[in-house]
Every structure is written in structure tokens, then in C-alpha cells.
Amino acid sequence: MIRFLINQFIGKDPDPQDPIVRQKYGVLSGWVGICFNLLLFAGKLLVGILSNSIAILADAFNNLSDAGSSIITLIGFKIAGQKPDSDHPFGHGRLEYISGLLVSLIIIYMGIELVRTSFDRILHPQDLSFSPFLMVILLASIAIKFYMYIYNRSISRKIKSAAMMATAKDSLSDTISTFVVLICTLLAHYYGLHLDGLCGIVVGVFILYTGYQAAKETIDPLLGQAPDPEFVAQIEEIVMSSPVVIGIHDLIVHNYGPGRVMISVHAEVPADGDILVMHDAIDVIEHSLREKLHCHAVIHMDPICVDDPETISLKEEVTTYIKSLSEELSLHDFRLVKGPTHTNVIFDLLVPYDFTITDAELIKNITSYIQSKEGCYFAVIEIDKKYA
């Protein structure tokens, strides 16, 4: 059904990373979620009242909260799809993450409430009523929720949406929750085991864990998480495909929401190259990044000496020494600036965030090595971190 709706309201084979297409996917998924969850709420509320089951009633109101979550997701995608304005020049894309976070908080709240009411049911157990209608509703709920999990997960992967993945995980937790409720209802009917309250606590804890996982996936991009390695690899491939680029470094990805990404990167070019030709090539790369990855790029050209024997030889020696300290270390922007009394050896040293040796100790060791070389060298080392 969801494939039919996608073809009708979005079209066949649209570009999933296009901001307008992403918004349509989010809105469609939101409306489908609202309809399904309201239907499930009505059915479970009825059988919960008839059977006197706290677990089924809790599951029913969980579906009602899911309908509210779908409304939040729908509104989030609508607002996130608004065009940039003077107050928000990079658009409103991060509202998609915020909507996902709100969904996660609702999941956590429902988990807490379910644990609380289930604990009360353990202290005050009650008999449950059983009917074939109850079984039909629970089985239908399991099937529908699992279907919602499948299509929400599929859409989240297609449009790379943390908010949609949070919704998918919520649907999966509901599937498992309802299945546990079903098992407990059968055990109560056939074996007289009153596990309604205990079942509710198990389901509540699972819902809490799901909410935590979903919240983490939406908070991370808001805090500024490292970019997807696949996205970084695509950037590197596009930039390095230009014949004027020797290497790249200092790649930074600024995420203002899905489909609203800005990147900055330093591209190493021959120092003796034609500046106009190289500038034109850089413009072509920026345009290619915008067309293929839907991101805005700013590329800084770093001139690299490629034909000076002293620079090449010393760079190889320093690189070998740095690698002897750790394979995790690397350098870039290596150049020599000669003066009347000494030669400055200038470069950036890329150090991992969790590296065991301090920056000061690294600089001291490498400086000592460079100054021990024949010639009057003075090290000028800038510590750099990897942002992508």
C-alpha cells in the first residue's frame, strides 16, 4: 500500500535527497501513521475495557501517543521544508531532528507511565476477560505495527532521516509490546497465570530503551556528530577526480539538517600551476558537489611545492618519523620558508582526539628530530584535528 501511495503522491523514482521530495516522504508517512495509530487505539481501547487488561489499555494509549508523534513528525517535516529566510539563512532543516527528539521524549514518557501503572497492577491483581475479538485485535495490531516498522525504516534509510528512524523504532517496540501482551493474555486464560502487571513492566522497560536509542540518534546531529563515512568518501572522490588536485585535508561538514549541508575543505594544488586554470577547476568541483550531493561547498586552495628536492626529501623523512611514533598520525601543508639565519619547516600535524601522547609532547619530540637534521631548521607545527 505504501508503495502505491508513494507513486500517487510523490511520483516514481524521485531523488530521495531532494529537500522537496524528502518533505513529501515525511508528510506522507506522518498521515499514514496518524490513521493507523488512531485505528489501533480505538480497537485496543475497546478490548482493553472489555477484558479489564491494564497492559492492553496501556498499549492502546501508547498507540494514541504514537498518533501524536506522527503529527509532530508531520509538522516537523513541513516546517523543516520551509525556504531559508533572513533570520535562518541555512534553512529550518534541524527542526526535523527536533521533531524526532520530541517523538523520543513521548516514547520515554509512555514507558515511565506504563511501568508505574503495571507496578500498581502487580500490587492489586485483577482477573482478565478473554474473547476471540480480543485475539483478532491483538494479532491485527501486531501485523499493522510490524508493517509500519518496515515502511518507516525503509523511508528513513531512503531519505536518511533520524526522525523517521525514531518513528520506525517506536513501531518495532509497539510490535514487540503487543506480542508480549498477547502471550500474557493467553497464559492468563489457559493457565490462570496473572502476569498482566509483570508483562506491563517488561513492555515499559523495552519502550524506555527504545526511546533512549531514538533520542540519541536525534540528539547526536544536533550536537554536531561526525559525518557519515560514506558521505565523506563521496566528497573525497569528487574532489580528487579533478586533475589539478593533489590531495585534500581539513574537511569540515556543517549539518543544518538533511539536504542542507555545507562543507569546507582544503585542496592541495601545484604551487607552480596556472592560478586561473586551477581556480576554474575548483569552481567546477564546487558545482559538482552541489549537483551530486546537494551540499554547498567552499574549497580553499593550498599551494604545494612538487618539484623542490629539499622539500620533498625532508617531507618524506619527517613523515617516516611521525609514522614511527604512530600510524594514526599524519601531516599536511608541508612547506619550507628560507631565511637568512634558518629555514622554517612549517606543517600541520593531524592528531586523533583520543591520542595517548599529549600535543605538547608530540611537538617537542618532532621538533627535536627536525632540529637534529643537517641544516639549520626550525619547526613550526600546528596541531590539527579530524572533523570528518
Buried (B, 14 or more C-beta within 10 A) or exposed (E): EBEEBBEEEBEEEBEBBEBEBBBBBBBBBBBBBBEBBBBBBEBBBBBBEBBEBBBBBBBBBBBBBBBBBBBBBBBBBBBBBBEEEEEBEBBBBBBBBBBBBBBBBBBBBBBBBBBEBBBEBBEEBEEBBBEEEBBEBBEBBBEBBBBBBBBBBBBBEBBBBBBBBBBBBBBBBBBBBBBBBBEBBBBBBEEEEBBBBBBBBBBBBBBBBBBBBBBEBBBEBBEEEEBEEEBBEBBBEBBBEBEBBBBBBBBBBBBBBBBBBBBBBBBBBBBEBEEEEBBEBBEEBBEBBEEEBBBBBEBEBBBBBBEBEEBEEBBEEBBEBBEEBBEBBBBBBBBBEEEEEEBEBBBBBBBEEEBEEEEEEBBEBBBEBBBEEEEEBBBEBEEBEBBB
